[in-house]
Amino acid sequence: MAVLIDRPNWPGPRGLLWSHLVSDSSLEELHEFARLLGVPERAFDRDHYDVPETVYERAVLLGAEPVGSRELVRRLRASGLRRPKTHT
């Protein structure tokens, strides 16, 4: 049971790089951690939070496990929490 974060590698708003924050056990754990980190609810996207590079170090200090993007997706899928975008 862990909250995971990948390195900020994804270009996003305000010229910042962004990370993904996920839980490998429950969405409740993820939401609780995001609140602790001060991440707004609007940053939640189906199964993860998009977080800016400015909070990466604090997330790790608070206990998020830094992992590569592939590891993050692998563990999210293994948890059964992965919710891919649906194309209609």
Residue frames as a rotation matrix with the C-alpha (Angstrom) as fourth column:
MET 1
0.581 0.814 0.000 0.00
0.814 -0.581 0.000 0.00
0.000 0.000 -1.000 0.00
ALA 2
-0.405 -0.793 -0.456 1.66
0.687 -0.592 0.420 3.13
-0.603 -0.143 0.785 -1.22
VAL 3
0.836 0.419 -0.354 1.16
0.091 -0.742 -0.664 6.48
-0.541 0.523 -0.659 -2.84
LEU 4
-0.007 -0.824 0.567 3.38
0.862 0.283 0.421 6.71
-0.507 0.492 0.708 -5.90
ILE 5
0.737 0.165 -0.655 4.68
-0.137 -0.913 -0.385 9.68
-0.662 0.374 -0.650 -7.87
ASP 6
0.442 -0.623 0.645 6.61
0.894 0.359 -0.266 9.78
-0.066 0.695 0.716 -11.12
ARG 7
-0.526 -0.730 -0.435 9.21
0.652 -0.675 0.344 12.42
-0.545 -0.103 0.832 -11.97
PRO 8
0.399 0.660 -0.636 7.86
0.061 -0.711 -0.700 15.70
-0.915 0.241 -0.324 -13.35
ASN 9
-0.670 -0.662 0.335 8.37
0.300 0.171 0.938 15.01
-0.679 0.730 0.084 -17.06
TRP 10
-0.170 0.734 0.658 5.04
0.984 0.164 0.071 16.05
-0.056 0.659 -0.750 -18.59
PRO 11
-0.964 -0.170 0.206 4.70
0.200 -0.970 0.137 19.59
0.177 0.173 0.969 -20.00
GLY 12
-0.111 0.971 -0.213 1.62
0.988 0.131 0.080 21.37
0.105 -0.201 -0.974 -18.73
PRO 13
0.713 0.536 0.451 0.03
0.498 -0.841 0.211 24.67
0.493 0.074 -0.867 -17.77
ARG 14
0.964 -0.264 -0.034 2.06
-0.194 -0.784 0.590 27.66
-0.183 -0.562 -0.807 -16.63
GLY 15
0.460 -0.832 -0.309 5.19
-0.625 -0.056 -0.779 26.31
0.631 0.551 -0.546 -18.33
LEU 16
-0.001 -0.418 0.908 5.69
-0.935 0.323 0.147 23.72
-0.355 -0.849 -0.391 -15.57
LEU 17
-0.581 -0.146 -0.801 6.50
-0.408 0.904 0.131 20.04
0.705 0.402 -0.585 -15.77
TRP 18
0.186 0.806 0.562 3.94
-0.969 0.055 0.242 17.74
0.164 -0.590 0.791 -14.16
SER 19
-0.919 -0.393 0.024 3.90
-0.382 0.877 -0.291 14.41
0.093 -0.277 -0.956 -12.32
HIS 20
0.080 0.920 -0.384 1.22
-0.369 0.385 0.846 11.80
0.926 0.075 0.370 -11.72
LEU 21
-0.727 -0.182 0.662 0.24
-0.686 0.148 -0.712 10.92
0.032 -0.972 -0.233 -8.17
VAL 22
0.096 0.742 -0.663 -1.51
-0.512 0.608 0.607 7.54
0.853 0.282 0.439 -7.67
SER 23
-0.029 -0.070 0.997 -2.27
-0.917 0.400 0.002 4.96
-0.399 -0.914 -0.075 -5.01
ASP 24
-0.602 -0.174 -0.780 -1.66
-0.545 0.803 0.241 1.27
0.584 0.570 -0.578 -5.48
SER 25
-0.933 0.273 -0.236 -4.32
0.361 0.725 -0.587 0.38
0.010 -0.633 -0.774 -2.89
SER 26
-0.038 0.990 -0.136 -7.29
0.964 0.001 -0.267 2.78
-0.264 -0.141 -0.954 -2.78
LEU 27
-0.085 0.113 0.990 -8.68
0.555 -0.820 0.141 6.02
0.827 0.561 0.007 -4.08
GLU 28
0.907 0.415 -0.077 -9.45
0.272 -0.435 0.858 7.02
0.322 -0.799 -0.507 -0.49
GLU 29
0.369 -0.864 -0.341 -5.74
0.732 0.045 0.679 6.81
-0.572 -0.501 0.650 0.33
LEU 30
-0.392 -0.509 0.766 -4.94
0.896 -0.399 0.194 8.88
0.207 0.763 0.613 -2.77
HIS 31
0.328 0.603 0.727 -7.50
0.381 -0.789 0.483 11.58
0.865 0.119 -0.488 -1.96
GLU 32
0.916 -0.022 -0.400 -6.32
0.388 -0.192 0.901 11.78
-0.097 -0.981 -0.167 1.65
PHE 33
-0.009 -0.998 -0.056 -2.71
0.863 -0.036 0.504 12.17
-0.505 -0.044 0.862 0.56
ALA 34
-0.289 -0.044 0.956 -3.65
0.766 -0.610 0.203 14.82
0.575 0.791 0.210 -2.02
ARG 35
0.760 0.594 0.263 -5.48
0.281 -0.665 0.692 16.81
0.586 -0.452 -0.672 0.68
LEU 36
0.675 -0.589 -0.444 -2.43
0.550 0.000 0.835 16.54
-0.492 -0.808 0.324 2.94
LEU 37
-0.330 -0.846 0.419 -0.27
0.900 -0.149 0.409 17.78
-0.284 0.512 0.811 0.08
GLY 38
-0.229 0.338 -0.913 -2.67
0.043 -0.933 -0.356 20.66
-0.972 -0.121 0.199 -0.64
VAL 39
-0.992 -0.075 0.105 -3.55
0.099 0.077 0.992 19.50
-0.083 0.994 -0.069 -4.15
PRO 40
-0.450 0.882 -0.137 -6.98
-0.779 -0.463 -0.422 20.76
-0.436 -0.084 0.896 -5.25
GLU 41
-0.043 0.558 0.828 -9.72
0.036 0.830 -0.557 18.25
-0.998 0.006 -0.056 -6.12
ARG 42
0.775 0.395 -0.493 -9.86
-0.415 -0.270 -0.869 19.63
-0.476 0.878 -0.045 -9.68
ALA 43
-0.111 -0.911 -0.396 -6.42
-0.989 0.062 0.136 18.06
-0.099 0.407 -0.908 -10.28
PHE 44
-0.358 0.056 0.932 -7.96
-0.216 0.966 -0.141 14.56
-0.909 -0.251 -0.333 -10.01
ASP 45
-0.109 0.261 -0.959 -8.35
-0.994 -0.054 0.099 12.79
-0.026 0.964 0.265 -13.36
ARG 46
0.437 0.507 -0.743 -10.13
-0.597 0.781 0.182 9.37
0.673 0.364 0.644 -13.22
ASP 47
0.859 -0.164 -0.485 -7.41
0.376 0.846 0.378 7.49
0.348 -0.507 0.788 -11.26
HIS 48
-0.128 -0.957 -0.262 -4.62
0.986 -0.095 -0.137 9.97
0.106 -0.276 0.955 -10.57
TYR 49
0.768 0.192 -0.611 -3.78
0.293 -0.954 0.069 13.53
-0.569 -0.232 -0.789 -9.68
ASP 50
0.351 -0.680 0.644 -1.72
0.689 -0.278 -0.669 15.74
0.634 0.679 0.371 -11.97
VAL 51
0.800 -0.139 -0.584 0.69
0.442 -0.522 0.730 17.64
-0.406 -0.842 -0.356 -9.76
PRO 52
0.872 -0.468 0.145 3.21
-0.214 -0.630 -0.746 20.34
0.441 0.620 -0.649 -10.72
GLU 53
0.173 -0.928 -0.330 6.93
0.463 0.372 -0.805 20.04
0.870 -0.014 0.494 -10.27
THR 54
-0.255 -0.265 0.930 6.68
-0.501 -0.786 -0.361 22.58
0.827 -0.558 0.068 -7.45
VAL 55
0.441 0.464 0.768 5.15
-0.897 0.201 0.393 19.95
0.029 -0.863 0.505 -5.13
TYR 56
0.528 -0.231 -0.817 7.22
-0.217 0.893 -0.393 16.90
0.821 0.385 0.422 -6.16
GLU 57
-0.531 -0.840 -0.111 9.83
-0.075 0.178 -0.981 17.13
0.844 -0.513 -0.158 -3.37
ARG 58
-0.513 0.417 0.750 7.18
-0.858 -0.276 -0.434 17.82
0.026 -0.866 0.499 -0.72
ALA 59
0.589 0.746 -0.310 5.18
-0.750 0.648 0.133 14.79
0.300 0.154 0.941 -1.90
VAL 60
0.188 -0.619 -0.763 8.28
0.068 0.783 -0.619 12.59
0.980 0.064 0.189 -1.49
LEU 61
-0.771 -0.491 0.406 9.00
-0.314 -0.262 -0.913 14.09
0.554 -0.831 0.048 1.95
LEU 62
-0.166 0.814 0.556 5.42
-0.982 -0.085 -0.170 13.29
-0.091 -0.574 0.813 2.99
GLY 63
-0.223 -0.027 0.974 5.88
-0.397 0.915 -0.065 9.67
-0.890 -0.402 -0.215 1.96
ALA 64
0.825 0.464 -0.323 5.09
-0.470 0.245 -0.848 9.33
-0.315 0.851 0.420 -1.75
GLU 65
0.218 -0.736 0.641 7.27
0.278 0.677 0.682 6.67
-0.936 0.030 0.352 -3.33
PRO 66
0.177 -0.200 -0.964 9.18
-0.811 -0.584 -0.028 8.01
-0.557 0.787 -0.265 -6.35
VAL 67
0.006 -0.120 0.993 8.95
0.360 0.926 0.109 5.58
-0.933 0.357 0.049 -9.27
GLY 68
-0.944 -0.301 -0.134 9.37
-0.045 -0.285 0.957 5.69
-0.326 0.910 0.256 -13.03
SER 69
-0.347 0.859 -0.376 6.32
-0.912 -0.403 -0.081 6.31
-0.221 0.314 0.923 -15.19
ARG 70
-0.235 0.234 -0.943 6.18
-0.522 0.789 0.326 2.71
0.820 0.569 -0.064 -16.42
GLU 71
-0.852 -0.113 -0.511 6.36
0.339 0.625 -0.704 1.37
0.398 -0.773 -0.494 -12.86
LEU 72
-0.801 0.596 -0.045 3.63
-0.392 -0.580 -0.714 3.79
-0.452 -0.555 0.699 -11.79
VAL 73
-0.100 0.789 -0.606 1.28
-0.978 0.034 0.206 2.57
0.183 0.614 0.768 -14.56
ARG 74
-0.444 -0.124 -0.887 2.17
-0.173 0.984 -0.051 -1.09
0.879 0.131 -0.459 -13.94
ARG 75
-0.944 0.028 -0.330 1.35
0.324 0.289 -0.901 -0.82
0.070 -0.957 -0.281 -10.24
LEU 76
-0.590 0.792 -0.159 -1.80
-0.687 -0.595 -0.418 1.21
-0.425 -0.137 0.895 -10.88
ARG 77
-0.094 0.534 -0.840 -3.06
-0.797 0.466 0.385 -1.47
0.597 0.705 0.382 -13.30
ALA 78
-0.620 -0.225 -0.751 -2.13
0.137 0.912 -0.387 -4.28
0.772 -0.343 -0.535 -10.88
SER 79
-0.967 0.255 0.014 -4.15
-0.080 -0.250 -0.965 -2.53
-0.243 -0.934 0.262 -8.15
GLY 80
-0.429 0.852 0.302 -7.30
0.904 0.405 0.141 -2.65
-0.002 0.333 -0.943 -10.26
LEU 81
0.077 0.437 -0.896 -7.72
0.503 -0.793 -0.343 1.13
-0.861 -0.424 -0.281 -9.90
ARG 82
-0.875 -0.474 -0.099 -6.70
0.145 -0.453 0.879 2.04
-0.462 0.755 0.465 -13.47
ARG 83
0.259 0.966 0.026 -9.50
0.473 -0.103 -0.875 3.84
-0.842 0.239 -0.484 -15.31
PRO 84
-0.717 -0.600 0.354 -8.46
0.582 -0.236 0.778 4.45
-0.384 0.764 0.518 -18.91
LYS 85
-0.541 0.514 -0.666 -10.10
-0.576 -0.803 -0.152 7.14
-0.613 0.302 0.730 -21.02
THR 86
-0.104 0.579 0.808 -13.04
0.574 0.699 -0.427 5.87
-0.812 0.419 -0.405 -23.00
HIS 87
-0.908 -0.201 -0.368 -13.25
-0.193 -0.579 0.792 6.82
-0.372 0.790 0.487 -26.63
THR 88
-0.086 0.954 0.286 -16.72
0.436 0.294 -0.851 7.42
-0.896 0.052 -0.441 -27.95
